[in-house]
Amino acid sequence: MLRASLLALVAALMAVPAHAQVTEIFKCRNADGHWTYTNDRLEAERQKCEVVTRQINVAPAPKPPPPIEPALNPPKPPALKPPGEPNGVAGMPPGAKTTGAG
């Protein structure tokens, strides 16, 4: 029964993603006999420091961005006319009038 409960607890914790970080503060005595504090584990191991405090910082997972919904009525792009032909008639200068020559 205990094993099943433990397994359920581990599964529940894994289902909720969170960012956890362990913060440790070490108290060290330097060569002059002065006390110093550090959070550098390598330096603390080298100087044989003692742990003063240990915290587990947990931040909840960030919320996912909202889903992008497709536009119901997307705007239609304007009809493109060839460059230099603002009235849409090929070979006619802007402002020219067409004649009904047949």
Secondary structure, DSSP 8 states (H G I E B T S, - for coil): -HHHHHHHHHHHHHHS-EEEEEEEEEEEE-TTS-EEEE--HHHHHHHT-EEEEEEEEEEE-----------SS---------TT-TTS-TT--TT-------
